[in-house]
Amino acid sequence: MKDLFLKKISFSYVLLITIASCLLTYYFTNSIKNKELTNVENNAQSTASSYNIKRLNGYNYIKPLLFVDNVNESENLASVKQSIVEVIDNFKKTNTLTSASVYLKEYAGNEWTTINPDEKYSPGSLLKVPELITFLKMNEEKPGLLDKELLFDRPFTSDKAPVYLSKSIQLGHKYTIRELLNYMIEYSDNNATMLLNNNIDVDTFKKVFTDFGLEAPDWSSSNYPITAKDFSLFMRSLYNASYLTIKDSEFATELLGRTDFKQGIVKSLPAGTKIVHKFGEGGDPLEKQLHESAIVYIKDKPYLVTIMTKGKDMKMLPEVIRQISKTIYENMVSQTVSSL
């Protein structure tokens, strides 16, 4: 009888120990899981808050991704930023330059930096890039539009005489829209541009800007003040193929790769460097403006740079752009070499 009683006590003791052990195991396991879950959630929130994400609206079930940016400027680009500032300051000291802005995007690490980011400029022929995008968007809606022929039957007049002239369409000739786009981009031909303007869908043109989060341009105005960073969105959309189709983005960048303006960014690069770019003249008789935006392809570290300048002598501004570009290129090459 005594043995049976002891066995009952022993069994009860073991049972209590087992239950207590299970409860403690359950508590600590869930405590660790909850802690891990909290860390994951906190990390996700931290990651989400460290990026600016721009998506395209206007669809029922999808929101296409346009751009993803780190919220803060890159510390890795701090040295090249300082070097650019020194170049700009030196040109200001000689009165060659009134002001300048630069936006630099390095694609391998999705890093960026900017100088004088809030100043706006008259973009001039840079606006031919969103116009190119517009016609390719129009062609998506009406396939075959680029093969439509237009007659150049009267010359267009302007109160502004561009300094950097190139090849132009000929009076009395017919050109397809595709050919006119080539003249507009490769030669920055204003006659081709004005002929295209007469056939553009203005609402589509405005929508290109608003889709990127920019203010819709006034079609009746000849100017659209814009920052270097904001203009860069058009070039970025082509590189990312995030707005047009891959085929159309490739077509657009191929045209930009044939731009024949060589006095600025191209002049700063070694012969044969792959580049797509567009330049623009702006300003007035008292203050000249010259700008250039480009995607430069060096090994596995392509980058986009937009340089906008203001000064008194238009013919001096290409040298400003050249030296800023040279500073950036040399820094990017040195970073690429050091990472090997």
Buried (B, 14 or more C-beta within 10 A) or exposed (E): EEEEEEEEEEEEEEEEEEEEEEEEEEEEEEEEEEEEEEEEEEEEEEEEEEEEEBEBEEEEEEEEEBBEBEEEBBEEBEEBBEBBBEBBEEBBEEEBBBBBBBBBBBBBEEBBBBBBBEBBBBBBBBBBBBBBBBBBBBBEEEEEBBEBEBEBEEEEEEEEEBEBEEEBBEEEEEBBBBBBBBBBBBBBBBBBBBBBBEEBBEEBBBBBBEBBEBEBBEEEEEBBBBBBBBBBBBBBBBBBBBBBEEEBBEBBBEBBBEBEBEBBBBBBBEEEEEBBBBBBBBBEEEEBBBBBBBBBBBEEBBBBBBBBBBBBEBEBBBBBBBBBBBBBBEBBBEBBEEEE
